[in-house]
Amino acid sequence: MLPSSGLRQAKAHFQLGARVALRDYRDDRILGILTVTSVYRPDKANEAQKVYKTSDIAHPAVHYLLKEAGDVYIGGKVQGIARPVHYDFVALRGACRVLGRRPPHRAALADARADVLRAPARRRSDTPAELRAFFTKLNWTKVVAFQTRNPMHRAHRELTVRAARQLGANVVIHPVVGMTKPGDIDHFTRVRVYKAIMQRYPSGMATLSLLPLAMRMGGPREALWHALIRKNHGITHFIVGRDHAGPGKMSDGKDPYGPYEAQELVAKYRDEIGIVMVPFNMVSYVPDLDEYIPADEVQPGQKTLDISGTELRRRLRTGAAIPEWFSYPEVVRILRESNPPRRQQGFTVFFTGLYRSGALAAIRGSVLASSARAGAHRPCAAGPAAPGPLQASRPSRARWCWRCSRRAAARCRCWTARPSARSSRPSWATRARTARPTSTAWPLSRRS
Protein backbone atom coordinates (compact mmCIF):
# COMPACT_ATOMS: atom_id res chain seq x y z
CA MET A 1 0.00 0.00 0.00
CA LEU A 2 1.34 3.38 -0.98
CA PRO A 3 0.64 6.88 0.32
CA SER A 4 -2.00 8.95 -1.41
CA SER A 5 -0.03 10.31 -4.37
CA GLY A 6 -2.39 9.53 -7.24
CA LEU A 7 -2.79 6.41 -9.32
CA ARG A 8 -1.14 7.96 -12.37
CA GLN A 9 1.97 8.97 -10.43
CA ALA A 10 2.16 5.53 -8.81
CA LYS A 11 1.97 3.76 -12.17
CA ALA A 12 4.66 6.03 -13.55
CA HIS A 13 6.92 5.33 -10.58
CA PHE A 14 6.20 1.59 -10.26
CA GLN A 15 6.06 0.26 -13.79
CA LEU A 16 4.92 -3.28 -14.46
CA GLY A 17 7.82 -5.67 -14.20
CA ALA A 18 9.81 -3.38 -11.91
CA ARG A 19 11.59 -4.95 -8.94
CA VAL A 20 11.00 -3.17 -5.65
CA ALA A 21 13.02 -3.79 -2.48
CA LEU A 22 10.98 -4.52 0.64
CA ARG A 23 12.80 -3.19 3.69
CA ASP A 24 12.35 -3.63 7.42
CA TYR A 25 11.25 -0.25 8.77
CA ARG A 26 13.18 -0.88 12.02
CA ASP A 27 16.71 -1.26 10.65
CA ASP A 28 16.30 -0.77 6.86
CA ARG A 29 17.36 -4.34 6.11
CA ILE A 30 16.12 -5.77 2.81
CA LEU A 31 13.71 -8.62 3.48
CA GLY A 32 12.50 -9.36 -0.04
CA ILE A 33 12.04 -8.28 -3.64
CA LEU A 34 8.60 -7.55 -5.13
CA THR A 35 8.16 -7.91 -8.88
CA VAL A 36 5.30 -5.53 -9.72
CA THR A 37 2.45 -7.07 -11.69
CA SER A 38 -0.41 -4.71 -10.77
CA VAL A 39 -0.95 -1.15 -9.56
CA TYR A 40 -4.51 -0.18 -8.71
CA ARG A 41 -6.73 1.90 -6.45
CA PRO A 42 -8.89 -0.26 -4.16
CA ASP A 43 -12.44 0.25 -2.98
CA LYS A 44 -11.66 0.42 0.74
CA ALA A 45 -15.26 0.57 1.90
CA ASN A 46 -16.08 -2.59 -0.03
CA GLU A 47 -12.88 -4.25 1.24
CA ALA A 48 -13.77 -3.46 4.85
CA GLN A 49 -17.28 -4.81 4.43
CA LYS A 50 -16.18 -8.01 2.69
CA VAL A 51 -13.24 -8.78 5.00
CA TYR A 52 -14.41 -7.49 8.39
CA LYS A 53 -18.21 -7.36 7.82
CA THR A 54 -18.27 -3.76 9.01
CA SER A 55 -17.14 -0.31 7.92
CA ASP A 56 -17.22 1.13 11.45
CA ILE A 57 -13.90 2.78 12.31
CA ALA A 58 -14.34 1.57 15.90
CA HIS A 59 -12.94 -1.69 14.52
CA PRO A 60 -9.12 -1.42 14.84
CA ALA A 61 -8.39 -2.99 11.45
CA VAL A 62 -11.04 -0.92 9.68
CA HIS A 63 -9.63 2.23 11.27
CA TYR A 64 -6.17 1.34 9.97
CA LEU A 65 -7.54 0.53 6.51
CA LEU A 66 -9.57 3.71 6.11
CA LYS A 67 -7.46 6.21 8.04
CA GLU A 68 -3.83 5.08 7.81
CA ALA A 69 -3.31 2.78 4.81
CA GLY A 70 -2.36 4.24 1.45
CA ASP A 71 -4.80 4.80 -1.39
CA VAL A 72 -2.85 2.85 -4.02
CA TYR A 73 -2.00 -0.85 -3.88
CA ILE A 74 0.79 -2.61 -5.71
CA GLY A 75 0.94 -6.37 -6.06
CA GLY A 76 3.17 -9.02 -7.52
CA LYS A 77 5.43 -11.97 -6.80
CA VAL A 78 7.56 -11.75 -3.66
CA GLN A 79 11.04 -13.27 -3.47
CA GLY A 80 12.36 -13.72 0.06
CA ILE A 81 15.86 -12.46 0.84
CA ALA A 82 16.21 -12.60 4.62
CA ARG A 83 14.11 -13.12 7.70
CA PRO A 84 13.33 -10.27 10.10
CA VAL A 85 15.76 -10.03 12.98
CA HIS A 86 14.25 -10.18 16.47
CA TYR A 87 16.28 -9.21 19.52
CA ASP A 88 13.69 -10.06 22.18
CA PHE A 89 13.22 -13.61 23.47
CA VAL A 90 15.72 -15.01 21.01
CA ALA A 91 15.75 -18.41 22.72
CA LEU A 92 12.01 -18.84 22.23
CA ARG A 93 12.06 -17.52 18.69
CA GLY A 94 15.05 -19.64 17.77
CA ALA A 95 14.07 -22.83 19.58
CA CYS A 96 10.99 -24.62 20.76
CA ARG A 97 11.72 -26.17 24.14
CA VAL A 98 9.77 -28.75 26.05
CA LEU A 99 8.97 -27.29 29.43
CA GLY A 100 7.24 -28.40 32.58
CA ARG A 101 7.96 -29.91 35.97
CA ARG A 102 9.65 -33.26 36.11
CA PRO A 103 9.49 -35.87 38.89
CA PRO A 104 12.61 -36.05 41.10
CA HIS A 105 13.23 -39.73 40.35
CA ARG A 106 13.37 -38.99 36.61
CA ALA A 107 15.41 -35.81 36.83
CA ALA A 108 18.63 -37.32 35.49
CA LEU A 109 16.89 -38.91 32.50
CA ALA A 110 15.00 -35.71 31.73
CA ASP A 111 18.20 -33.63 31.88
CA ALA A 112 19.97 -35.95 29.48
CA ARG A 113 17.00 -35.92 27.11
CA ALA A 114 16.77 -32.12 27.29
CA ASP A 115 20.46 -31.75 26.45
CA VAL A 116 19.94 -33.81 23.31
CA LEU A 117 16.88 -31.81 22.29
CA ARG A 118 18.22 -28.34 23.02
CA ALA A 119 21.45 -28.62 21.06
CA PRO A 120 19.85 -28.75 17.59
CA ALA A 121 16.96 -26.57 18.72
CA ARG A 122 19.15 -23.49 19.04
CA ARG A 123 19.71 -23.53 15.30
CA ARG A 124 16.01 -23.37 14.42
CA SER A 125 13.82 -20.33 14.16
CA ASP A 126 10.42 -22.05 14.42
CA THR A 127 9.45 -21.80 10.78
CA PRO A 128 6.62 -24.17 9.80
CA ALA A 129 9.02 -26.76 8.32
CA GLU A 130 11.33 -26.65 11.33
CA LEU A 131 8.47 -26.91 13.82
CA ARG A 132 7.11 -29.93 11.95
CA ALA A 133 10.55 -31.52 12.12
CA PHE A 134 10.65 -30.78 15.85
CA PHE A 135 7.36 -32.61 16.39
CA THR A 136 8.57 -35.55 14.32
CA LYS A 137 11.74 -35.82 16.39
CA LEU A 138 9.71 -35.92 19.62
CA ASN A 139 7.21 -38.34 18.03
CA TRP A 140 4.33 -36.00 18.74
CA THR A 141 1.64 -37.33 16.40
CA LYS A 142 -1.18 -35.28 17.94
CA VAL A 143 -0.54 -31.65 18.79
CA VAL A 144 -3.16 -29.21 20.03
CA ALA A 145 -2.38 -25.50 19.73
CA PHE A 146 -3.62 -22.77 22.03
CA GLN A 147 -3.45 -19.23 20.70
CA THR A 148 -3.70 -16.27 23.03
CA ARG A 149 -3.03 -12.56 23.05
CA ASN A 150 -3.62 -12.20 26.80
CA PRO A 151 -1.76 -13.43 29.90
CA MET A 152 -2.51 -17.00 30.92
CA HIS A 153 -3.91 -17.95 34.32
CA ARG A 154 -4.93 -21.13 36.10
CA ALA A 155 -8.13 -21.52 34.05
CA HIS A 156 -6.14 -21.52 30.78
CA ARG A 157 -3.71 -24.07 32.14
CA GLU A 158 -6.56 -26.35 33.26
CA LEU A 159 -8.29 -25.95 29.90
CA THR A 160 -5.26 -26.93 27.84
CA VAL A 161 -4.32 -29.83 30.12
CA ARG A 162 -7.86 -31.21 29.92
CA ALA A 163 -7.87 -30.91 26.12
CA ALA A 164 -4.51 -32.68 25.85
CA ARG A 165 -5.59 -35.55 28.10
CA GLN A 166 -8.92 -36.02 26.35
CA LEU A 167 -7.28 -36.11 22.90
CA GLY A 168 -4.14 -37.95 23.95
CA ALA A 169 -2.12 -35.08 22.50
CA ASN A 170 0.63 -32.65 23.42
CA VAL A 171 0.14 -28.92 23.83
CA VAL A 172 1.78 -26.04 21.95
CA ILE A 173 1.26 -22.61 23.50
CA HIS A 174 1.43 -20.49 20.35
CA PRO A 175 0.89 -16.84 21.38
CA VAL A 176 0.83 -13.95 18.96
CA VAL A 177 3.67 -11.50 19.62
CA GLY A 178 2.93 -9.01 16.87
CA MET A 179 0.49 -6.11 16.88
CA THR A 180 -2.68 -6.88 18.83
CA LYS A 181 -5.80 -5.03 19.93
CA PRO A 182 -5.22 -1.53 21.34
CA GLY A 183 -5.15 -1.66 25.12
CA ASP A 184 -3.76 -5.20 25.32
CA ILE A 185 -0.85 -6.00 27.60
CA ASP A 186 2.48 -5.77 25.79
CA HIS A 187 4.04 -8.98 24.52
CA PHE A 188 7.14 -8.55 26.71
CA THR A 189 5.03 -9.00 29.83
CA ARG A 190 2.91 -11.73 28.27
CA VAL A 191 5.88 -13.86 27.22
CA ARG A 192 7.36 -13.65 30.72
CA VAL A 193 4.00 -14.87 32.01
CA TYR A 194 3.97 -17.75 29.51
CA LYS A 195 7.47 -18.80 30.52
CA ALA A 196 6.45 -18.81 34.17
CA ILE A 197 3.24 -20.76 33.69
CA MET A 198 4.93 -23.39 31.51
CA GLN A 199 6.63 -24.68 34.62
CA ARG A 200 3.18 -25.66 35.90
CA TYR A 201 2.56 -28.17 33.11
CA PRO A 202 3.34 -31.90 33.54
CA SER A 203 6.76 -32.92 32.31
CA GLY A 204 6.99 -33.34 28.54
CA MET A 205 3.38 -32.34 27.87
CA ALA A 206 3.69 -28.78 26.60
CA THR A 207 6.00 -26.50 24.66
CA LEU A 208 6.11 -22.76 24.02
CA SER A 209 6.69 -21.16 20.62
CA LEU A 210 6.17 -17.54 19.58
CA LEU A 211 4.24 -16.60 16.45
CA PRO A 212 5.26 -13.23 14.89
CA LEU A 213 1.83 -12.29 13.59
CA ALA A 214 -0.25 -9.12 13.66
CA MET A 215 -3.85 -9.56 14.78
CA ARG A 216 -6.53 -8.14 12.46
CA MET A 217 -9.40 -8.79 14.89
CA GLY A 218 -11.31 -10.26 11.96
CA GLY A 219 -13.46 -12.69 13.90
CA PRO A 220 -14.51 -15.88 12.05
CA ARG A 221 -12.41 -15.28 8.93
CA GLU A 222 -9.33 -14.66 11.04
CA ALA A 223 -10.04 -17.81 13.07
CA LEU A 224 -10.01 -19.80 9.83
CA TRP A 225 -6.77 -18.09 8.82
CA HIS A 226 -5.23 -18.95 12.20
CA ALA A 227 -6.23 -22.58 11.73
CA LEU A 228 -4.50 -22.67 8.32
CA ILE A 229 -1.34 -21.20 9.87
CA ARG A 230 -1.32 -23.91 12.56
CA LYS A 231 -1.88 -26.59 9.95
CA ASN A 232 1.23 -25.38 8.14
CA HIS A 233 3.15 -25.70 11.41
CA GLY A 234 2.24 -29.38 11.71
CA ILE A 235 -0.47 -28.93 14.35
CA THR A 236 -3.42 -31.34 14.24
CA HIS A 237 -5.88 -29.71 16.68
CA PHE A 238 -6.62 -26.04 17.23
CA ILE A 239 -8.49 -24.55 20.21
CA VAL A 240 -10.99 -21.88 19.12
CA GLY A 241 -12.57 -19.87 21.88
CA ARG A 242 -15.74 -17.91 22.26
CA ASP A 243 -15.63 -14.72 20.14
CA HIS A 244 -12.22 -15.67 18.71
CA ALA A 245 -10.32 -12.59 17.47
CA GLY A 246 -13.27 -10.37 18.32
CA PRO A 247 -12.73 -6.58 18.24
CA GLY A 248 -15.26 -5.78 20.97
CA LYS A 249 -18.20 -3.40 20.79
CA MET A 250 -18.70 -1.12 17.80
CA SER A 251 -20.04 2.43 17.81
CA ASP A 252 -23.62 1.16 18.08
CA GLY A 253 -22.77 -0.94 21.14
CA LYS A 254 -23.10 -4.27 19.32
CA ASP A 255 -20.59 -6.98 18.44
CA PRO A 256 -19.89 -7.40 14.71
CA TYR A 257 -19.63 -11.18 15.03
CA GLY A 258 -21.58 -13.84 16.87
CA PRO A 259 -19.99 -15.44 19.95
CA TYR A 260 -19.69 -18.90 18.33
CA GLU A 261 -19.49 -17.88 14.67
CA ALA A 262 -15.73 -18.50 14.56
CA GLN A 263 -16.09 -22.04 15.91
CA GLU A 264 -18.80 -22.83 13.37
CA LEU A 265 -16.76 -21.55 10.42
CA VAL A 266 -13.60 -23.49 11.35
CA ALA A 267 -15.63 -26.65 11.97
CA LYS A 268 -17.34 -26.23 8.59
CA TYR A 269 -14.01 -26.37 6.71
CA ARG A 270 -12.42 -28.97 8.97
CA ASP A 271 -12.00 -31.63 6.27
CA GLU A 272 -10.79 -29.19 3.65
CA ILE A 273 -8.02 -27.62 5.72
CA GLY A 274 -7.15 -30.83 7.57
CA ILE A 275 -7.21 -29.60 11.15
CA VAL A 276 -9.62 -30.43 13.98
CA MET A 277 -11.32 -27.57 15.81
CA VAL A 278 -11.42 -27.97 19.60
CA PRO A 279 -14.07 -25.72 21.18
CA PHE A 280 -13.00 -23.57 24.10
CA ASN A 281 -15.22 -24.81 26.93
CA MET A 282 -15.47 -22.35 29.80
CA VAL A 283 -14.22 -23.63 33.14
CA SER A 284 -15.16 -22.33 36.58
CA TYR A 285 -13.47 -22.61 39.95
CA VAL A 286 -15.41 -24.59 42.56
CA PRO A 287 -14.22 -23.74 46.11
CA ASP A 288 -15.69 -26.93 47.60
CA LEU A 289 -13.60 -29.07 45.24
CA ASP A 290 -10.66 -26.67 45.01
CA GLU A 291 -10.39 -27.21 41.27
CA TYR A 292 -11.61 -25.97 37.92
CA ILE A 293 -14.34 -27.91 36.17
CA PRO A 294 -16.20 -27.28 32.88
CA ALA A 295 -19.13 -24.91 33.24
CA ASP A 296 -21.57 -27.50 31.90
CA GLU A 297 -20.55 -29.93 34.67
CA VAL A 298 -21.36 -27.54 37.53
CA GLN A 299 -24.21 -28.88 39.62
CA PRO A 300 -27.23 -26.67 40.36
CA GLY A 301 -26.62 -24.65 43.51
CA GLN A 302 -22.88 -25.34 43.47
CA LYS A 303 -20.84 -22.25 44.31
CA THR A 304 -18.37 -21.05 41.66
CA LEU A 305 -15.89 -18.18 41.56
CA ASP A 306 -14.51 -16.21 38.65
CA ILE A 307 -12.74 -12.94 37.93
CA SER A 308 -13.37 -11.13 34.66
CA GLY A 309 -10.71 -9.36 32.64
CA THR A 310 -12.14 -5.99 33.63
CA GLU A 311 -11.99 -6.93 37.31
CA LEU A 312 -8.41 -8.18 36.94
CA ARG A 313 -7.32 -4.89 35.38
CA ARG A 314 -9.04 -3.00 38.19
CA ARG A 315 -7.20 -5.01 40.83
CA LEU A 316 -3.89 -4.45 39.09
CA ARG A 317 -4.62 -0.74 38.82
CA THR A 318 -5.64 -0.34 42.45
CA GLY A 319 -3.27 -2.88 43.98
CA ALA A 320 -6.09 -5.07 45.30
CA ALA A 321 -5.35 -8.70 46.12
CA ILE A 322 -5.55 -11.35 43.39
CA PRO A 323 -6.41 -14.77 44.88
CA GLU A 324 -4.24 -17.80 44.18
CA TRP A 325 -7.20 -19.81 42.93
CA PHE A 326 -7.35 -17.42 39.97
CA SER A 327 -3.68 -17.12 39.05
CA TYR A 328 -0.31 -18.36 40.19
CA PRO A 329 1.84 -16.15 42.46
CA GLU A 330 4.67 -15.89 39.93
CA VAL A 331 2.22 -14.74 37.25
CA VAL A 332 0.72 -12.10 39.55
CA ARG A 333 4.20 -10.86 40.44
CA ILE A 334 5.11 -10.38 36.77
CA LEU A 335 1.86 -8.55 36.05
CA ARG A 336 2.32 -6.24 39.05
CA GLU A 337 5.89 -5.44 38.00
CA SER A 338 4.68 -4.27 34.59
CA ASN A 339 1.42 -2.71 35.82
CA PRO A 340 2.07 -1.19 39.26
CA PRO A 341 -0.73 0.64 41.08
CA ARG A 342 -1.00 4.33 40.35
CA ARG A 343 0.22 5.25 43.81
CA GLN A 344 3.49 3.42 43.10
CA GLN A 345 4.04 5.12 39.75
CA GLY A 346 6.02 8.30 39.32
CA PHE A 347 6.21 11.09 36.80
CA THR A 348 8.90 13.18 35.17
CA VAL A 349 8.87 16.94 34.74
CA PHE A 350 11.35 18.58 32.37
CA PHE A 351 12.41 22.18 33.08
CA THR A 352 14.20 24.30 30.52
CA GLY A 353 15.04 27.95 30.34
CA LEU A 354 17.71 30.53 29.66
CA TYR A 355 20.33 31.64 32.15
CA ARG A 356 18.80 33.51 35.11
CA SER A 357 15.30 32.88 33.79
CA GLY A 358 14.15 31.42 37.09
CA ALA A 359 14.17 27.77 36.07
CA LEU A 360 16.20 26.72 39.12
CA ALA A 361 13.82 28.47 41.48
CA ALA A 362 10.87 26.82 39.73
CA ILE A 363 12.51 23.42 40.11
CA ARG A 364 13.12 23.91 43.81
CA GLY A 365 9.62 25.19 44.40
CA SER A 366 8.01 22.35 42.45
CA VAL A 367 10.02 19.69 44.27
CA LEU A 368 9.19 21.12 47.69
CA ALA A 369 5.53 21.62 46.83
CA SER A 370 5.11 18.08 45.45
CA SER A 371 6.93 16.60 48.44
CA ALA A 372 4.69 18.51 50.84
CA ARG A 373 1.53 17.34 49.08
CA ALA A 374 2.69 13.72 48.85
CA GLY A 375 3.62 13.57 52.52
CA ALA A 376 6.57 11.26 51.78
CA HIS A 377 9.87 11.62 50.00
CA ARG A 378 11.72 9.00 47.98
CA PRO A 379 15.39 10.02 47.89
CA CYS A 380 16.48 8.09 44.81
CA ALA A 381 15.64 5.21 42.49
CA ALA A 382 18.37 3.00 43.96
CA GLY A 383 16.18 1.96 46.89
CA PRO A 384 12.91 3.04 48.51
CA ALA A 385 12.94 5.08 51.66
CA ALA A 386 10.77 4.37 54.65
CA PRO A 387 7.55 6.36 54.32
CA GLY A 388 7.14 9.46 56.45
CA PRO A 389 6.92 13.24 56.22
CA LEU A 390 9.94 15.45 55.79
CA GLN A 391 11.45 16.40 59.14
CA ALA A 392 11.95 20.05 58.31
CA SER A 393 11.51 21.12 61.92
CA ARG A 394 14.08 18.59 63.21
CA PRO A 395 17.16 18.89 60.95
CA SER A 396 19.36 17.04 63.46
CA ARG A 397 17.60 13.78 62.60
CA ALA A 398 17.87 14.26 58.85
CA ARG A 399 20.19 12.30 56.56
CA TRP A 400 21.78 13.23 53.25
CA CYS A 401 21.59 11.01 50.17
CA TRP A 402 24.76 11.53 48.13
CA ARG A 403 23.40 10.06 44.91
CA CYS A 404 20.38 12.30 44.62
CA SER A 405 21.68 15.12 46.88
CA ARG A 406 18.47 15.36 48.84
CA ARG A 407 17.66 15.17 52.52
CA ALA A 408 15.12 12.58 53.65
CA ALA A 409 13.51 11.72 56.94
CA ALA A 410 14.73 8.12 56.81
CA ARG A 411 17.93 6.52 55.62
CA CYS A 412 17.86 5.22 52.02
CA ARG A 413 20.17 2.69 50.38
CA CYS A 414 22.53 5.32 48.96
CA TRP A 415 25.72 6.49 50.65
CA THR A 416 24.76 8.60 53.69
CA ALA A 417 26.49 10.85 56.24
CA ARG A 418 25.53 13.19 59.04
CA PRO A 419 25.64 16.92 58.27
CA SER A 420 28.83 18.56 59.46
CA ALA A 421 28.94 21.31 62.10
CA ARG A 422 30.13 24.00 59.69
CA SER A 423 27.81 23.34 56.78
CA SER A 424 24.66 21.46 55.97
CA ARG A 425 26.71 19.59 53.34
CA PRO A 426 29.55 17.38 54.70
CA SER A 427 33.06 17.63 53.39
CA TRP A 428 34.66 15.23 50.91
CA ALA A 429 36.63 13.63 53.74
CA THR A 430 33.42 12.97 55.66
CA ARG A 431 31.91 11.34 52.59
CA ALA A 432 34.93 9.07 52.22
CA ARG A 433 34.74 7.98 55.87
CA THR A 434 31.02 7.22 55.68
CA ALA A 435 31.06 5.41 52.34
CA ARG A 436 30.19 1.75 52.26
CA PRO A 437 33.20 -0.61 52.28
CA THR A 438 31.97 -2.49 49.22
CA SER A 439 31.58 0.64 47.09
CA THR A 440 34.10 2.94 45.53
CA ALA A 441 35.25 5.58 48.03
CA TRP A 442 34.86 9.25 47.27
CA PRO A 443 37.99 11.01 45.96
CA LEU A 444 40.06 12.99 48.45
CA SER A 445 41.40 15.57 46.00
CA ARG A 446 39.40 18.32 47.69
CA ARG A 447 39.70 19.39 51.28
CA SER A 448 37.11 21.08 53.41
C-alpha angles and dihedrals in degrees: 000000000000132000119267101278101131131274093253093054091046092052090048092050098040106040121189110273094025118137114229124193115231110212134192106247091214100060104000093245116156110246101173150341122250118205104207115232101156140024117186146146112247130217097241096185091054091045092053092049095047097043103033101020090232140070094201111127088215083082106088095221093045090050090053092046096049102032108029111021120090124259096234126062127202122195139182146114117323122214114197118229106169140349122251113267116236121194098184122083092356092170092058094042092046099041140026109219130194107236137182142095118301128205115256094238091057097042096107093049092046092050092051091047091048092052090055093048098044098052097068092031093070090065095057128084099198098255113163093261093047093047090051089051089050091055091047091052091052091043092237102163095168119043125174118199126210116198121197140165094189134068115278123239137180094286091057092049092050091047095053094043091051091049092049093049094046092050097036088236141128124248130240115192099209108179124181112243099180129084113325138174115316110262095030121132112267118261093242090066093040095053091050087053092050092050090051096047093047088072088065094063122095114266114281095002103103142031134190125226129167122229115207097213134134115228116232094187087227098152116210096006091051091048089056090048090051090051091053090050091052091048089056089052092057096257117147102191129038126195112223116189135204111290091003111203091357118169096211128235121352127216091281092054094250133114115247092217135042118253094246100027092104093053091049094050095049091046090050093059096037096118094043097052095034101231130112118234114223112199117230103241113199115241127202132200115245111200093199091058096031091223144089118259131177113276092238090058095056111115120232110272093016112138117240133182131208140162120212125219091252091053091048092053090049092053092048091048095048098034093242119159120274111208121234092234087068102043140359119263093242091053092050090049092054092048092049091049091056096036108035120178115271092250089060094049124092137203137220126227119194118207122194133169146132125279112293091004092127098256093130092052090049090051093051093046093048093049093049093044094049091046091051093050094045093050092215135068128214107202099202145340093255093082138347120259124226108268118256142112123281111272096224093150093051107047092164090072095048125108131207123231108211096198097056097021094227133125118236135184093237133038115265128199095266124095108289138189138172117259113262124243095247100045140014087239116065122231126259090256091055090051091052092051093049097044119114115263093232094053132071111275121238116261117261097210091113126060128205 
